[in-house]
Amino acid sequence: MQLLVAIVQDEDANNLQERLASLNLRATRINTVGGFLIRGNVTFLIGVEEERVGDALAALRATCHTRRIFMNPMPPVAEPAHVSLMNPIEVVVGGATVFSFPVRRFLRLRGGGEAAENRWEETAPTPTSREDGPMNLIIAIVQDEDAGPVIQALIGAGHRVTRINTAGGFLRRGNATLLIGVEEPKVDEVLRLIQGACRYRPEPSPVSKGMPMYSATVFVLEASNFLRL
């Protein structure tokens, strides 16, 4: 399982999201800014099985295009009476920047106060590469209505959490992406807290084209380093 983090231009985001949905590839959308021109762009989180990474990259190549635009650079600092305007310069923007991260564990949770493990679906976890027990980054994408209770449960148990308001699915429904740093022995505890704080959804409900909506989609990534500065 891989987590693709794809940064694309605003102009290409809708076409990319529709192409991914047509391929039954789920994506979470974060509105961001970046680049030399500080232009608006969109960051997509795309969880994809190893054998479908090529499909996701093909969708990115087909929908994300480079463009040439002209910009007026800031005039150089000079004497007040000698400020001269420079000619516009042509720059290339667009395309996609993609990072790929191996996923140690991938889960889809249906929620429920009992937090029973039989209410979640998990791909075969990848063994950790470190004997001393690594720090993990848990990325949990939850429904808006569940975000508050999940955060309260995590904080109440002593875990730190960062919330990013995001959107996902074919209909771009509002959701929240939670970033939680946690030691390896406490990963299952965090998963149960998330499961227990989400509203129980007994069956996946199709959003579009048979794509189910779960209470939470969770990626567990192994952090190569962790610091508090």
C-alpha positions in Angstrom: 0.0 0.0 0.0 1.3 3.5 -0.9 0.1 6.9 0.2 0.6 9.4 -2.7 0.8 13.1 -1.8 0.2 15.0 -5.0 0.4 18.8 -5.3 -1.4 20.1 -8.4 -2.6 23.4 -9.7 -6.1 24.7 -8.9 -7.0 24.6 -12.6 -6.4 20.9 -12.8 -7.8 19.8 -9.4 -11.4 19.1 -10.4 -10.5 17.1 -13.5 -8.1 15.1 -11.5 -10.7 14.4 -8.8 -13.2 13.2 -11.4 -10.6 11.0 -13.1 -9.6 9.4 -9.8 -13.3 8.8 -8.9 -13.9 7.2 -12.3 -11.1 4.7 -11.5 -12.5 4.0 -8.0 -9.5 5.6 -6.4 -10.3 7.5 -3.2 -8.7 10.9 -2.6 -8.7 13.6 0.1 -8.3 17.2 -1.0 -6.5 20.0 0.9 -6.5 23.5 -0.5 -2.9 24.9 -0.2 -0.6 27.5 -1.7 3.0 27.3 -2.9 5.6 27.9 -5.5 7.6 30.9 -6.5 4.4 32.9 -7.3 2.6 31.7 -4.1 -0.3 30.5 -6.3 -3.2 28.6 -5.1 -2.9 24.8 -5.5 -4.4 21.6 -4.2 -2.7 18.8 -2.3 -4.3 15.3 -2.7 -3.8 12.4 -0.4 -4.4 9.2 -2.4 -4.2 5.8 -0.8 -3.6 3.2 -3.4 -2.6 -0.5 -3.6 0.9 -1.3 -5.0 -0.6 -2.7 -8.2 -2.6 0.5 -8.9 0.1 3.1 -8.3 0.5 3.2 -12.1 -3.2 4.0 -12.6 -3.0 6.9 -10.2 0.1 8.3 -11.8 -1.5 7.9 -15.3 -4.5 10.0 -14.0 -2.1 12.7 -12.8 -0.3 12.8 -16.1 -3.5 13.0 -18.1 -5.1 15.8 -16.1 -2.2 18.0 -14.7 -0.7 20.2 -17.4 2.1 22.8 -17.4 1.3 26.3 -18.5 3.4 29.3 -19.5 2.4 32.7 -17.9 4.0 36.1 -17.7 4.7 37.8 -14.4 6.0 41.2 -13.4 8.9 40.9 -11.1 9.4 43.3 -8.2 11.5 46.3 -9.3 15.0 46.3 -7.8 15.8 48.4 -4.8 17.3 51.6 -6.1 17.5 55.4 -5.5 13.9 56.8 -5.3 14.4 58.7 -8.4 15.8 55.7 -10.3 13.2 53.0 -9.8 12.8 51.3 -13.2 10.2 48.8 -14.2 11.5 45.5 -15.5 9.9 43.7 -18.5 7.5 40.8 -17.7 9.2 37.4 -17.6 7.8 34.1 -18.7 7.6 31.3 -16.2 6.3 27.7 -16.4 3.8 26.6 -13.8 1.6 23.6 -13.4 2.1 19.8 -13.7 2.2 17.8 -10.5 4.6 17.1 -7.7 4.1 13.7 -6.2 5.6 12.0 -3.1 5.1 8.3 -2.4 5.2 6.9 1.1 5.0 3.2 2.0 2.0 2.5 4.4 2.6 0.2 7.3 -1.1 -0.2 8.1 -4.2 0.8 6.2 -7.6 0.6 7.8 -11.2 1.6 7.1 -13.2 2.0 10.3 -17.0 1.9 10.6 -17.2 3.4 14.1 -19.1 2.4 17.1 -18.9 2.9 20.9 -17.8 -0.6 21.5 -14.7 -0.1 19.3 -14.8 -3.8 18.2 -12.0 -4.7 15.8 -14.5 -6.7 13.7 -15.9 -3.3 12.7 -12.8 -2.3 10.8 -11.2 -3.5 7.6 -7.4 -3.7 7.4 -4.9 -4.6 4.7 -2.1 -6.9 5.8 0.2 -4.8 8.0 3.8 -4.4 7.0 6.3 -5.4 9.8 8.3 -2.5 11.2 11.8 -2.1 10.0 13.1 -1.2 13.5 13.5 -3.4 16.5 13.4 -0.6 19.0 9.8 0.3 18.2 9.4 3.3 15.8 7.5 6.5 16.2 4.5 6.4 13.9 2.5 9.1 12.1 -1.2 8.2 12.0 -3.2 10.1 9.3 -6.9 9.6 10.1 -9.5 11.0 7.7 -12.8 11.3 9.6 -16.3 12.7 8.9 -16.8 16.3 10.0 -19.5 15.3 12.5 -17.0 12.8 14.2 -13.9 15.1 14.2 -14.8 16.8 17.5 -15.5 13.6 19.5 -12.4 11.9 18.1 -10.1 14.9 19.0 -11.6 15.0 22.6 -11.0 11.2 23.0 -7.4 11.5 21.8 -6.6 14.5 24.0 -8.3 12.9 27.0 -6.0 9.9 26.6 -2.9 12.1 26.4 -2.3 12.1 22.7 -1.4 15.2 20.6 -3.4 15.8 17.5 -3.4 18.3 14.6 -6.6 18.9 12.6 -6.7 19.9 8.9 -10.1 20.7 7.4 -10.3 18.8 4.1 -12.7 17.4 1.6 -13.0 14.0 0.0 -15.0 11.7 -2.2 -16.7 12.3 -5.5 -19.0 14.8 -3.9 -16.2 16.6 -2.1 -17.9 16.2 1.2 -16.4 18.1 4.1 -14.2 16.0 6.4 -11.2 16.4 8.7 -7.7 15.0 8.4 -6.1 14.3 11.8 -2.3 13.9 12.2 -1.3 12.0 15.3 2.3 11.1 16.3 2.3 8.0 18.5 4.8 5.4 19.7 4.5 1.9 18.2 3.0 0.2 21.4 0.2 2.8 21.5 -1.0 2.5 17.8 -3.8 0.1 18.5 -5.0 2.2 21.5 -5.2 5.2 19.1 -7.1 3.2 16.5 -9.6 2.0 19.1 -10.1 5.6 20.4 -10.9 6.7 16.8 -13.2 3.8 16.2 -15.0 4.3 19.4 -15.5 8.1 19.0 -16.9 7.8 15.4 -20.6 7.3 14.8 -21.3 3.7 14.0 -22.0 3.1 10.3 -22.9 -0.6 9.9 -22.6 -0.8 6.2 -20.6 1.2 3.7 -22.9 3.6 1.9 -22.1 4.3 -1.7 -21.2 8.0 -2.4 -20.9 7.5 -6.2 -20.0 4.7 -8.5 -20.0 2.2 -5.6 -17.4 4.1 -3.6 -18.2 3.5 0.1 -18.1 6.1 2.8 -16.6 4.9 6.1 -16.4 6.6 9.4 -12.6 6.9 9.1 -9.8 6.0 6.7 -6.5 5.6 8.5 -2.9 5.4 7.3 -0.1 4.4 9.7 3.3 5.5 8.5 6.6 4.8 10.1 8.6 8.0 10.9 12.3 7.8 10.2 12.9 10.5 12.7 10.9 12.4 15.3 12.0 15.6 17.1 10.4 18.3 19.3 12.4 21.5 18.8 
